[in-house]
Amino acid sequence: MRNWLLIGLLAAGATLLTGCATMTRTGAENWADATQRMEIDLRALGDDVNLVIMNKKSTRLTRYYIP
């Protein structure tokens, strides 16, 4: 049972990361968008850590361009 659950989770994760290839967007385009979102989130994580340990003043603005 545990093996089936692991296989199901891996299949679901692969499906969510690659996305569906439709007529308007390819799998590569979906992958590029997901990668861009992860990079933006990781940059923002550094700002959040600095905010928690009070290295910077609190602000709602970000210095990163978010499309």
CHARMM internal coordinates of N, CA and C (Angstrom, degrees):
IC EDIT
DIST 1 N 1 CA 1.4540
DIST 1 CA 1 C 1.5344
ANGL 1 N 1 CA 1 C 110.61
DIST 1 C 2 N 1.3140
ANGL 1 CA 1 C 2 N 115.91
DIHE 1 N 1 CA 1 C 2 N -40.90
DIST 2 N 2 CA 1.4538
ANGL 1 C 2 N 2 CA 120.18
DIHE 1 CA 1 C 2 N 2 CA -179.06
DIST 2 CA 2 C 1.5330
ANGL 2 N 2 CA 2 C 110.76
DIHE 1 C 2 N 2 CA 2 C -64.20
DIST 2 C 3 N 1.3354
ANGL 2 CA 2 C 3 N 116.95
DIHE 2 N 2 CA 2 C 3 N -37.27
DIST 3 N 3 CA 1.4617
ANGL 2 C 3 N 3 CA 120.52
DIHE 2 CA 2 C 3 N 3 CA 178.91
DIST 3 CA 3 C 1.5263
ANGL 3 N 3 CA 3 C 111.17
DIHE 2 C 3 N 3 CA 3 C -64.39
DIST 3 C 4 N 1.3335
ANGL 3 CA 3 C 4 N 116.87
DIHE 3 N 3 CA 3 C 4 N -41.37
DIST 4 N 4 CA 1.4745
ANGL 3 C 4 N 4 CA 119.72
DIHE 3 CA 3 C 4 N 4 CA 178.79
DIST 4 CA 4 C 1.5199
ANGL 4 N 4 CA 4 C 111.12
DIHE 3 C 4 N 4 CA 4 C -64.88
DIST 4 C 5 N 1.3110
ANGL 4 CA 4 C 5 N 116.48
DIHE 4 N 4 CA 4 C 5 N -38.12
DIST 5 N 5 CA 1.4608
ANGL 4 C 5 N 5 CA 120.07
DIHE 4 CA 4 C 5 N 5 CA 178.04
DIST 5 CA 5 C 1.5299
ANGL 5 N 5 CA 5 C 110.67
DIHE 4 C 5 N 5 CA 5 C -64.83
DIST 5 C 6 N 1.3148
ANGL 5 CA 5 C 6 N 117.40
DIHE 5 N 5 CA 5 C 6 N -42.55
DIST 6 N 6 CA 1.4602
ANGL 5 C 6 N 6 CA 121.30
DIHE 5 CA 5 C 6 N 6 CA 178.29
DIST 6 CA 6 C 1.5276
ANGL 6 N 6 CA 6 C 110.97
DIHE 5 C 6 N 6 CA 6 C -63.92
DIST 6 C 7 N 1.3216
ANGL 6 CA 6 C 7 N 117.32
DIHE 6 N 6 CA 6 C 7 N -43.04
DIST 7 N 7 CA 1.4684
ANGL 6 C 7 N 7 CA 120.70
DIHE 6 CA 6 C 7 N 7 CA 178.43
DIST 7 CA 7 C 1.5207
ANGL 7 N 7 CA 7 C 110.25
DIHE 6 C 7 N 7 CA 7 C -63.63
DIST 7 C 8 N 1.3076
ANGL 7 CA 7 C 8 N 117.65
DIHE 7 N 7 CA 7 C 8 N -41.14
DIST 8 N 8 CA 1.4627
ANGL 7 C 8 N 8 CA 121.36
DIHE 7 CA 7 C 8 N 8 CA 178.44
DIST 8 CA 8 C 1.5206
ANGL 8 N 8 CA 8 C 112.23
DIHE 7 C 8 N 8 CA 8 C -63.90
DIST 8 C 9 N 1.3230
ANGL 8 CA 8 C 9 N 116.80
DIHE 8 N 8 CA 8 C 9 N -42.03
DIST 9 N 9 CA 1.4609
ANGL 8 C 9 N 9 CA 120.24
DIHE 8 CA 8 C 9 N 9 CA 178.94
DIST 9 CA 9 C 1.5207
ANGL 9 N 9 CA 9 C 111.54
DIHE 8 C 9 N 9 CA 9 C -66.03
DIST 9 C 10 N 1.3156
ANGL 9 CA 9 C 10 N 117.65
DIHE 9 N 9 CA 9 C 10 N -40.27
DIST 10 N 10 CA 1.4573
ANGL 9 C 10 N 10 CA 121.15
DIHE 9 CA 9 C 10 N 10 CA 178.13
DIST 10 CA 10 C 1.5284
ANGL 10 N 10 CA 10 C 111.32
DIHE 9 C 10 N 10 CA 10 C -65.52
DIST 10 C 11 N 1.3236
ANGL 10 CA 10 C 11 N 116.56
DIHE 10 N 10 CA 10 C 11 N -41.11
DIST 11 N 11 CA 1.4715
ANGL 10 C 11 N 11 CA 120.26
DIHE 10 CA 10 C 11 N 11 CA 178.85
DIST 11 CA 11 C 1.5248
ANGL 11 N 11 CA 11 C 110.30
DIHE 10 C 11 N 11 CA 11 C -65.72
DIST 11 C 12 N 1.3261
ANGL 11 CA 11 C 12 N 117.43
DIHE 11 N 11 CA 11 C 12 N -41.60
DIST 12 N 12 CA 1.4654
ANGL 11 C 12 N 12 CA 120.48
DIHE 11 CA 11 C 12 N 12 CA 179.28
DIST 12 CA 12 C 1.5236
ANGL 12 N 12 CA 12 C 110.79
DIHE 11 C 12 N 12 CA 12 C -65.43
DIST 12 C 13 N 1.3284
ANGL 12 CA 12 C 13 N 116.74
DIHE 12 N 12 CA 12 C 13 N -41.11
DIST 13 N 13 CA 1.4642
ANGL 12 C 13 N 13 CA 119.86
DIHE 12 CA 12 C 13 N 13 CA 178.54
DIST 13 CA 13 C 1.5119
ANGL 13 N 13 CA 13 C 112.19
DIHE 12 C 13 N 13 CA 13 C -63.88
DIST 13 C 14 N 1.3334
ANGL 13 CA 13 C 14 N 117.27
DIHE 13 N 13 CA 13 C 14 N -41.92
DIST 14 N 14 CA 1.4663
ANGL 13 C 14 N 14 CA 120.68
DIHE 13 CA 13 C 14 N 14 CA 178.77
DIST 14 CA 14 C 1.5227
ANGL 14 N 14 CA 14 C 110.62
DIHE 13 C 14 N 14 CA 14 C -64.64
DIST 14 C 15 N 1.3251
ANGL 14 CA 14 C 15 N 117.19
DIHE 14 N 14 CA 14 C 15 N -38.01
DIST 15 N 15 CA 1.4635
ANGL 14 C 15 N 15 CA 120.76
DIHE 14 CA 14 C 15 N 15 CA 179.36
DIST 15 CA 15 C 1.5233
ANGL 15 N 15 CA 15 C 110.74
DIHE 14 C 15 N 15 CA 15 C -67.36
DIST 15 C 16 N 1.3147
ANGL 15 CA 15 C 16 N 117.79
DIHE 15 N 15 CA 15 C 16 N -42.57
DIST 16 N 16 CA 1.4567
ANGL 15 C 16 N 16 CA 120.58
DIHE 15 CA 15 C 16 N 16 CA -178.71
DIST 16 CA 16 C 1.5230
ANGL 16 N 16 CA 16 C 112.54
DIHE 15 C 16 N 16 CA 16 C -69.67
DIST 16 C 17 N 1.3173
ANGL 16 CA 16 C 17 N 118.08
DIHE 16 N 16 CA 16 C 17 N -34.07
DIST 17 N 17 CA 1.4621
ANGL 16 C 17 N 17 CA 120.55
DIHE 16 CA 16 C 17 N 17 CA -178.60
DIST 17 CA 17 C 1.5175
ANGL 17 N 17 CA 17 C 112.48
DIHE 16 C 17 N 17 CA 17 C -74.66
DIST 17 C 18 N 1.3153
ANGL 17 CA 17 C 18 N 117.36
DIHE 17 N 17 CA 17 C 18 N -38.65
DIST 18 N 18 CA 1.4600
ANGL 17 C 18 N 18 CA 119.23
DIHE 17 CA 17 C 18 N 18 CA -176.32
DIST 18 CA 18 C 1.5100
ANGL 18 N 18 CA 18 C 111.97
DIHE 17 C 18 N 18 CA 18 C -86.40
DIST 18 C 19 N 1.3064
ANGL 18 CA 18 C 19 N 118.33
DIHE 18 N 18 CA 18 C 19 N -29.20
DIST 19 N 19 CA 1.4641
ANGL 18 C 19 N 19 CA 120.76
DIHE 18 CA 18 C 19 N 19 CA -179.54
DIST 19 CA 19 C 1.5109
ANGL 19 N 19 CA 19 C 110.76
DIHE 18 C 19 N 19 CA 19 C 76.60
DIST 19 C 20 N 1.3090
ANGL 19 CA 19 C 20 N 114.63
DIHE 19 N 19 CA 19 C 20 N 179.29
DIST 20 N 20 CA 1.4568
ANGL 19 C 20 N 20 CA 120.02
DIHE 19 CA 19 C 20 N 20 CA -179.66
DIST 20 CA 20 C 1.5234
ANGL 20 N 20 CA 20 C 109.31
DIHE 19 C 20 N 20 CA 20 C -97.75
DIST 20 C 21 N 1.3073
ANGL 20 CA 20 C 21 N 115.78
DIHE 20 N 20 CA 20 C 21 N 141.37
DIST 21 N 21 CA 1.4598
ANGL 20 C 21 N 21 CA 119.98
DIHE 20 CA 20 C 21 N 21 CA 174.45
DIST 21 CA 21 C 1.5275
ANGL 21 N 21 CA 21 C 107.00
DIHE 20 C 21 N 21 CA 21 C -87.47
DIST 21 C 22 N 1.3107
ANGL 21 CA 21 C 22 N 116.32
DIHE 21 N 21 CA 21 C 22 N 112.42
DIST 22 N 22 CA 1.4549
ANGL 21 C 22 N 22 CA 120.52
DIHE 21 CA 21 C 22 N 22 CA -179.50
DIST 22 CA 22 C 1.5144
ANGL 22 N 22 CA 22 C 109.47
DIHE 21 C 22 N 22 CA 22 C -110.34
DIST 22 C 23 N 1.3076
ANGL 22 CA 22 C 23 N 116.34
DIHE 22 N 22 CA 22 C 23 N -173.93
DIST 23 N 23 CA 1.4579
ANGL 22 C 23 N 23 CA 120.18
DIHE 22 CA 22 C 23 N 23 CA -179.99
DIST 23 CA 23 C 1.5224
ANGL 23 N 23 CA 23 C 111.55
DIHE 22 C 23 N 23 CA 23 C -69.38
DIST 23 C 24 N 1.3074
ANGL 23 CA 23 C 24 N 117.25
DIHE 23 N 23 CA 23 C 24 N -26.17
DIST 24 N 24 CA 1.4636
ANGL 23 C 24 N 24 CA 119.61
DIHE 23 CA 23 C 24 N 24 CA -176.04
DIST 24 CA 24 C 1.5207
ANGL 24 N 24 CA 24 C 113.43
DIHE 23 C 24 N 24 CA 24 C -98.83
DIST 24 C 25 N 1.3294
ANGL 24 CA 24 C 25 N 117.67
DIHE 24 N 24 CA 24 C 25 N -25.16
DIST 25 N 25 CA 1.4636
ANGL 24 C 25 N 25 CA 120.71
DIHE 24 CA 24 C 25 N 25 CA -177.28
DIST 25 CA 25 C 1.5181
ANGL 25 N 25 CA 25 C 109.40
DIHE 24 C 25 N 25 CA 25 C -135.62
DIST 25 C 26 N 1.3090
ANGL 25 CA 25 C 26 N 115.68
DIHE 25 N 25 CA 25 C 26 N 138.44
DIST 26 N 26 CA 1.4621
ANGL 25 C 26 N 26 CA 120.41
DIHE 25 CA 25 C 26 N 26 CA 177.72
DIST 26 CA 26 C 1.5193
ANGL 26 N 26 CA 26 C 109.73
DIHE 25 C 26 N 26 CA 26 C -91.57
DIST 26 C 27 N 1.3194
ANGL 26 CA 26 C 27 N 115.39
DIHE 26 N 26 CA 26 C 27 N 169.32
DIST 27 N 27 CA 1.4549
ANGL 26 C 27 N 27 CA 119.68
DIHE 26 CA 26 C 27 N 27 CA 176.73
DIST 27 CA 27 C 1.5137
ANGL 27 N 27 CA 27 C 111.64
DIHE 26 C 27 N 27 CA 27 C -62.52
DIST 27 C 28 N 1.3459
ANGL 27 CA 27 C 28 N 116.80
DIHE 27 N 27 CA 27 C 28 N -35.37
DIST 28 N 28 CA 1.4696
ANGL 27 C 28 N 28 CA 120.50
DIHE 27 CA 27 C 28 N 28 CA 179.15
DIST 28 CA 28 C 1.5261
ANGL 28 N 28 CA 28 C 111.01
DIHE 27 C 28 N 28 CA 28 C -65.39
DIST 28 C 29 N 1.3241
ANGL 28 CA 28 C 29 N 117.56
DIHE 28 N 28 CA 28 C 29 N -39.11
DIST 29 N 29 CA 1.4677
ANGL 28 C 29 N 29 CA 120.56
DIHE 28 CA 28 C 29 N 29 CA 177.89
DIST 29 CA 29 C 1.5256
ANGL 29 N 29 CA 29 C 110.99
DIHE 28 C 29 N 29 CA 29 C -66.43
DIST 29 C 30 N 1.3258
ANGL 29 CA 29 C 30 N 116.20
DIHE 29 N 29 CA 29 C 30 N -40.62
DIST 30 N 30 CA 1.4690
ANGL 29 C 30 N 30 CA 119.28
DIHE 29 CA 29 C 30 N 30 CA 177.05
DIST 30 CA 30 C 1.5217
ANGL 30 N 30 CA 30 C 110.72
DIHE 29 C 30 N 30 CA 30 C -63.76
DIST 30 C 31 N 1.3363
ANGL 30 CA 30 C 31 N 116.82
DIHE 30 N 30 CA 30 C 31 N -40.11
DIST 31 N 31 CA 1.4640
ANGL 30 C 31 N 31 CA 121.04
DIHE 30 CA 30 C 31 N 31 CA 178.49
DIST 31 CA 31 C 1.5245
ANGL 31 N 31 CA 31 C 110.89
DIHE 30 C 31 N 31 CA 31 C -64.17
DIST 31 C 32 N 1.3391
ANGL 31 CA 31 C 32 N 117.14
DIHE 31 N 31 CA 31 C 32 N -41.15
DIST 32 N 32 CA 1.4659
ANGL 31 C 32 N 32 CA 121.13
DIHE 31 CA 31 C 32 N 32 CA 179.47
DIST 32 CA 32 C 1.5279
ANGL 32 N 32 CA 32 C 110.43
DIHE 31 C 32 N 32 CA 32 C -63.67
DIST 32 C 33 N 1.3270
ANGL 32 CA 32 C 33 N 117.60
DIHE 32 N 32 CA 32 C 33 N -40.24
DIST 33 N 33 CA 1.4637
ANGL 32 C 33 N 33 CA 120.45
DIHE 32 CA 32 C 33 N 33 CA 177.87
DIST 33 CA 33 C 1.5236
ANGL 33 N 33 CA 33 C 111.63
DIHE 32 C 33 N 33 CA 33 C -64.73
DIST 33 C 34 N 1.3284
ANGL 33 CA 33 C 34 N 116.65
DIHE 33 N 33 CA 33 C 34 N -42.94
DIST 34 N 34 CA 1.4636
ANGL 33 C 34 N 34 CA 120.22
DIHE 33 CA 33 C 34 N 34 CA 179.08
DIST 34 CA 34 C 1.5250
ANGL 34 N 34 CA 34 C 110.61
DIHE 33 C 34 N 34 CA 34 C -63.73
DIST 34 C 35 N 1.3278
ANGL 34 CA 34 C 35 N 116.35
DIHE 34 N 34 CA 34 C 35 N -40.01
DIST 35 N 35 CA 1.4587
ANGL 34 C 35 N 35 CA 120.51
DIHE 34 CA 34 C 35 N 35 CA 178.62
DIST 35 CA 35 C 1.5229
ANGL 35 N 35 CA 35 C 111.05
DIHE 34 C 35 N 35 CA 35 C -64.26
DIST 35 C 36 N 1.3295
ANGL 35 CA 35 C 36 N 116.59
DIHE 35 N 35 CA 35 C 36 N -42.03
DIST 36 N 36 CA 1.4612
ANGL 35 C 36 N 36 CA 120.67
DIHE 35 CA 35 C 36 N 36 CA 179.21
DIST 36 CA 36 C 1.5272
ANGL 36 N 36 CA 36 C 110.77
DIHE 35 C 36 N 36 CA 36 C -63.13
DIST 36 C 37 N 1.3277
ANGL 36 CA 36 C 37 N 116.89
DIHE 36 N 36 CA 36 C 37 N -42.01
DIST 37 N 37 CA 1.4650
ANGL 36 C 37 N 37 CA 120.07
DIHE 36 CA 36 C 37 N 37 CA 178.49
DIST 37 CA 37 C 1.5208
ANGL 37 N 37 CA 37 C 111.46
DIHE 36 C 37 N 37 CA 37 C -63.35
DIST 37 C 38 N 1.3396
ANGL 37 CA 37 C 38 N 117.01
DIHE 37 N 37 CA 37 C 38 N -40.87
DIST 38 N 38 CA 1.4645
ANGL 37 C 38 N 38 CA 120.02
DIHE 37 CA 37 C 38 N 38 CA 178.92
DIST 38 CA 38 C 1.5270
ANGL 38 N 38 CA 38 C 111.24
DIHE 37 C 38 N 38 CA 38 C -64.27
DIST 38 C 39 N 1.3369
ANGL 38 CA 38 C 39 N 117.20
DIHE 38 N 38 CA 38 C 39 N -39.77
DIST 39 N 39 CA 1.4631
ANGL 38 C 39 N 39 CA 120.25
DIHE 38 CA 38 C 39 N 39 CA 178.70
DIST 39 CA 39 C 1.5282
ANGL 39 N 39 CA 39 C 111.21
DIHE 38 C 39 N 39 CA 39 C -64.16
DIST 39 C 40 N 1.3341
ANGL 39 CA 39 C 40 N 117.09
DIHE 39 N 39 CA 39 C 40 N -42.37
DIST 40 N 40 CA 1.4625
ANGL 39 C 40 N 40 CA 120.77
DIHE 39 CA 39 C 40 N 40 CA 178.75
DIST 40 CA 40 C 1.5219
ANGL 40 N 40 CA 40 C 110.27
DIHE 39 C 40 N 40 CA 40 C -64.18
DIST 40 C 41 N 1.3435
ANGL 40 CA 40 C 41 N 116.88
DIHE 40 N 40 CA 40 C 41 N -41.57
DIST 41 N 41 CA 1.4617
ANGL 40 C 41 N 41 CA 120.31
DIHE 40 CA 40 C 41 N 41 CA 178.81
DIST 41 CA 41 C 1.5288
ANGL 41 N 41 CA 41 C 111.44
DIHE 40 C 41 N 41 CA 41 C -63.96
DIST 41 C 42 N 1.3212
ANGL 41 CA 41 C 42 N 117.27
DIHE 41 N 41 CA 41 C 42 N -38.76
DIST 42 N 42 CA 1.4659
ANGL 41 C 42 N 42 CA 119.58
DIHE 41 CA 41 C 42 N 42 CA 179.65
DIST 42 CA 42 C 1.5286
ANGL 42 N 42 CA 42 C 111.22
DIHE 41 C 42 N 42 CA 42 C -68.66
DIST 42 C 43 N 1.3366
ANGL 42 CA 42 C 43 N 117.54
DIHE 42 N 42 CA 42 C 43 N -36.50
DIST 43 N 43 CA 1.4650
ANGL 42 C 43 N 43 CA 119.68
DIHE 42 CA 42 C 43 N 43 CA 175.89
DIST 43 CA 43 C 1.5272
ANGL 43 N 43 CA 43 C 110.43
DIHE 42 C 43 N 43 CA 43 C -64.56
DIST 43 C 44 N 1.3210
ANGL 43 CA 43 C 44 N 115.78
DIHE 43 N 43 CA 43 C 44 N -43.14
DIST 44 N 44 CA 1.4587
ANGL 43 C 44 N 44 CA 120.18
DIHE 43 CA 43 C 44 N 44 CA -179.43
DIST 44 CA 44 C 1.5251
ANGL 44 N 44 CA 44 C 111.06
DIHE 43 C 44 N 44 CA 44 C -67.44
DIST 44 C 45 N 1.3315
ANGL 44 CA 44 C 45 N 117.56
DIHE 44 N 44 CA 44 C 45 N -28.63
DIST 45 N 45 CA 1.4578
ANGL 44 C 45 N 45 CA 120.86
DIHE 44 CA 44 C 45 N 45 CA 178.58
DIST 45 CA 45 C 1.5249
ANGL 45 N 45 CA 45 C 110.85
DIHE 44 C 45 N 45 CA 45 C -60.91
DIST 45 C 46 N 1.3362
ANGL 45 CA 45 C 46 N 116.26
DIHE 45 N 45 CA 45 C 46 N -39.92
DIST 46 N 46 CA 1.4634
ANGL 45 C 46 N 46 CA 119.41
DIHE 45 CA 45 C 46 N 46 CA 176.93
DIST 46 CA 46 C 1.5156
ANGL 46 N 46 CA 46 C 111.86
DIHE 45 C 46 N 46 CA 46 C -61.36
DIST 46 C 47 N 1.3394
ANGL 46 CA 46 C 47 N 116.43
DIHE 46 N 46 CA 46 C 47 N -40.28
DIST 47 N 47 CA 1.4544
ANGL 46 C 47 N 47 CA 119.86
DIHE 46 CA 46 C 47 N 47 CA 176.92
DIST 47 CA 47 C 1.5273
ANGL 47 N 47 CA 47 C 111.07
DIHE 46 C 47 N 47 CA 47 C -64.67
DIST 47 C 48 N 1.3349
ANGL 47 CA 47 C 48 N 116.50
DIHE 47 N 47 CA 47 C 48 N -39.39
DIST 48 N 48 CA 1.4599
ANGL 47 C 48 N 48 CA 119.96
DIHE 47 CA 47 C 48 N 48 CA -179.75
DIST 48 CA 48 C 1.5242
ANGL 48 N 48 CA 48 C 111.39
DIHE 47 C 48 N 48 CA 48 C -65.78
DIST 48 C 49 N 1.3226
ANGL 48 CA 48 C 49 N 116.99
DIHE 48 N 48 CA 48 C 49 N -39.53
DIST 49 N 49 CA 1.4661
ANGL 48 C 49 N 49 CA 120.39
DIHE 48 CA 48 C 49 N 49 CA 178.63
DIST 49 CA 49 C 1.5203
ANGL 49 N 49 CA 49 C 109.44
DIHE 48 C 49 N 49 CA 49 C -63.63
DIST 49 C 50 N 1.3339
ANGL 49 CA 49 C 50 N 117.26
DIHE 49 N 49 CA 49 C 50 N -44.24
DIST 50 N 50 CA 1.4644
ANGL 49 C 50 N 50 CA 120.20
DIHE 49 CA 49 C 50 N 50 CA 178.27
DIST 50 CA 50 C 1.5260
ANGL 50 N 50 CA 50 C 111.54
DIHE 49 C 50 N 50 CA 50 C -61.50
DIST 50 C 51 N 1.3240
ANGL 50 CA 50 C 51 N 116.64
DIHE 50 N 50 CA 50 C 51 N -36.14
DIST 51 N 51 CA 1.4587
ANGL 50 C 51 N 51 CA 120.17
DIHE 50 CA 50 C 51 N 51 CA 178.67
DIST 51 CA 51 C 1.5286
ANGL 51 N 51 CA 51 C 110.74
DIHE 50 C 51 N 51 CA 51 C -66.54
DIST 51 C 52 N 1.3398
ANGL 51 CA 51 C 52 N 116.53
DIHE 51 N 51 CA 51 C 52 N -41.45
DIST 52 N 52 CA 1.4664
ANGL 51 C 52 N 52 CA 120.44
DIHE 51 CA 51 C 52 N 52 CA -178.02
DIST 52 CA 52 C 1.5269
ANGL 52 N 52 CA 52 C 110.70
DIHE 51 C 52 N 52 CA 52 C -66.37
DIST 52 C 53 N 1.3307
ANGL 52 CA 52 C 53 N 117.23
DIHE 52 N 52 CA 52 C 53 N -41.18
DIST 53 N 53 CA 1.4609
ANGL 52 C 53 N 53 CA 118.68
DIHE 52 CA 52 C 53 N 53 CA -179.23
DIST 53 CA 53 C 1.5271
ANGL 53 N 53 CA 53 C 111.74
DIHE 52 C 53 N 53 CA 53 C -90.57
DIST 53 C 54 N 1.3242
ANGL 53 CA 53 C 54 N 115.81
DIHE 53 N 53 CA 53 C 54 N 10.17
DIST 54 N 54 CA 1.4633
ANGL 53 C 54 N 54 CA 124.80
DIHE 53 CA 53 C 54 N 54 CA 171.43
DIST 54 CA 54 C 1.5250
ANGL 54 N 54 CA 54 C 113.65
DIHE 53 C 54 N 54 CA 54 C 61.69
DIST 54 C 55 N 1.3234
ANGL 54 CA 54 C 55 N 116.81
DIHE 54 N 54 CA 54 C 55 N 42.39
DIST 55 N 55 CA 1.4514
ANGL 54 C 55 N 55 CA 120.07
DIHE 54 CA 54 C 55 N 55 CA 173.54
DIST 55 CA 55 C 1.5244
ANGL 55 N 55 CA 55 C 111.87
DIHE 54 C 55 N 55 CA 55 C -86.46
DIST 55 C 56 N 1.3220
ANGL 55 CA 55 C 56 N 116.55
DIHE 55 N 55 CA 55 C 56 N -18.61
DIST 56 N 56 CA 1.4560
ANGL 55 C 56 N 56 CA 120.87
DIHE 55 CA 55 C 56 N 56 CA -178.31
DIST 56 CA 56 C 1.5195
ANGL 56 N 56 CA 56 C 109.91
DIHE 55 C 56 N 56 CA 56 C -131.55
DIST 56 C 57 N 1.3282
ANGL 56 CA 56 C 57 N 114.77
DIHE 56 N 56 CA 56 C 57 N 158.96
DIST 57 N 57 CA 1.4602
ANGL 56 C 57 N 57 CA 119.03
DIHE 56 CA 56 C 57 N 57 CA 175.16
DIST 57 CA 57 C 1.5235
ANGL 57 N 57 CA 57 C 109.38
DIHE 56 C 57 N 57 CA 57 C -72.72
DIST 57 C 58 N 1.2894
ANGL 57 CA 57 C 58 N 117.15
DIHE 57 N 57 CA 57 C 58 N 150.78
DIST 58 N 58 CA 1.4519
ANGL 57 C 58 N 58 CA 122.75
DIHE 57 CA 57 C 58 N 58 CA -179.54
DIST 58 CA 58 C 1.5264
ANGL 58 N 58 CA 58 C 110.55
DIHE 57 C 58 N 58 CA 58 C -70.75
DIST 58 C 59 N 1.3287
ANGL 58 CA 58 C 59 N 116.59
DIHE 58 N 58 CA 58 C 59 N 134.97
DIST 59 N 59 CA 1.4499
ANGL 58 C 59 N 59 CA 122.35
DIHE 58 CA 58 C 59 N 59 CA 177.00
DIST 59 CA 59 C 1.5218
ANGL 59 N 59 CA 59 C 109.54
DIHE 58 C 59 N 59 CA 59 C -153.75
DIST 59 C 60 N 1.3152
ANGL 59 CA 59 C 60 N 115.82
DIHE 59 N 59 CA 59 C 60 N 155.68
DIST 60 N 60 CA 1.4570
ANGL 59 C 60 N 60 CA 119.94
DIHE 59 CA 59 C 60 N 60 CA 176.65
DIST 60 CA 60 C 1.5214
ANGL 60 N 60 CA 60 C 111.40
DIHE 59 C 60 N 60 CA 60 C -97.02
DIST 60 C 61 N 1.3128
ANGL 60 CA 60 C 61 N 117.48
DIHE 60 N 60 CA 60 C 61 N -4.39
DIST 61 N 61 CA 1.4529
ANGL 60 C 61 N 61 CA 121.26
DIHE 60 CA 60 C 61 N 61 CA -177.06
DIST 61 CA 61 C 1.5168
ANGL 61 N 61 CA 61 C 110.60
DIHE 60 C 61 N 61 CA 61 C -89.35
DIST 61 C 62 N 1.3209
ANGL 61 CA 61 C 62 N 116.21
DIHE 61 N 61 CA 61 C 62 N 154.28
DIST 62 N 62 CA 1.4525
ANGL 61 C 62 N 62 CA 121.61
DIHE 61 CA 61 C 62 N 62 CA 175.29
DIST 62 CA 62 C 1.5158
ANGL 62 N 62 CA 62 C 108.60
DIHE 61 C 62 N 62 CA 62 C -120.52
DIST 62 C 63 N 1.2992
ANGL 62 CA 62 C 63 N 116.13
DIHE 62 N 62 CA 62 C 63 N 149.27
DIST 63 N 63 CA 1.4538
ANGL 62 C 63 N 63 CA 118.91
DIHE 62 CA 62 C 63 N 63 CA 179.89
DIST 63 CA 63 C 1.5185
ANGL 63 N 63 CA 63 C 111.34
DIHE 62 C 63 N 63 CA 63 C -91.53
DIST 63 C 64 N 1.3244
ANGL 63 CA 63 C 64 N 117.54
DIHE 63 N 63 CA 63 C 64 N 0.24
DIST 64 N 64 CA 1.4567
ANGL 63 C 64 N 64 CA 122.04
DIHE 63 CA 63 C 64 N 64 CA -178.43
DIST 64 CA 64 C 1.5143
ANGL 64 N 64 CA 64 C 110.27
DIHE 63 C 64 N 64 CA 64 C -96.41
DIST 64 C 65 N 1.3240
ANGL 64 CA 64 C 65 N 115.76
DIHE 64 N 64 CA 64 C 65 N 144.49
DIST 65 N 65 CA 1.4543
ANGL 64 C 65 N 65 CA 121.22
DIHE 64 CA 64 C 65 N 65 CA 175.21
DIST 65 CA 65 C 1.5137
ANGL 65 N 65 CA 65 C 108.72
DIHE 64 C 65 N 65 CA 65 C -78.24
DIST 65 C 66 N 1.3139
ANGL 65 CA 65 C 66 N 117.10
DIHE 65 N 65 CA 65 C 66 N 123.18
DIST 66 N 66 CA 1.4637
ANGL 65 C 66 N 66 CA 122.00
DIHE 65 CA 65 C 66 N 66 CA 178.83
DIST 66 CA 66 C 1.5155
ANGL 66 N 66 CA 66 C 107.34
DIHE 65 C 66 N 66 CA 66 C -116.94
DIST 66 C 67 N 1.3391
ANGL 66 CA 66 C 67 N 116.73
DIHE 66 N 66 CA 66 C 67 N 111.19
DIST 67 N 67 CA 1.4761
ANGL 66 C 67 N 67 CA 119.46
DIHE 66 CA 66 C 67 N 67 CA -177.86
DIST 67 CA 67 C 1.4997
ANGL 67 N 67 CA 67 C 112.57
DIHE 66 C 67 N 67 CA 67 C -70.60
END
COOR INIT
IC SEED 1 N 1 CA 1 C
IC BUILD
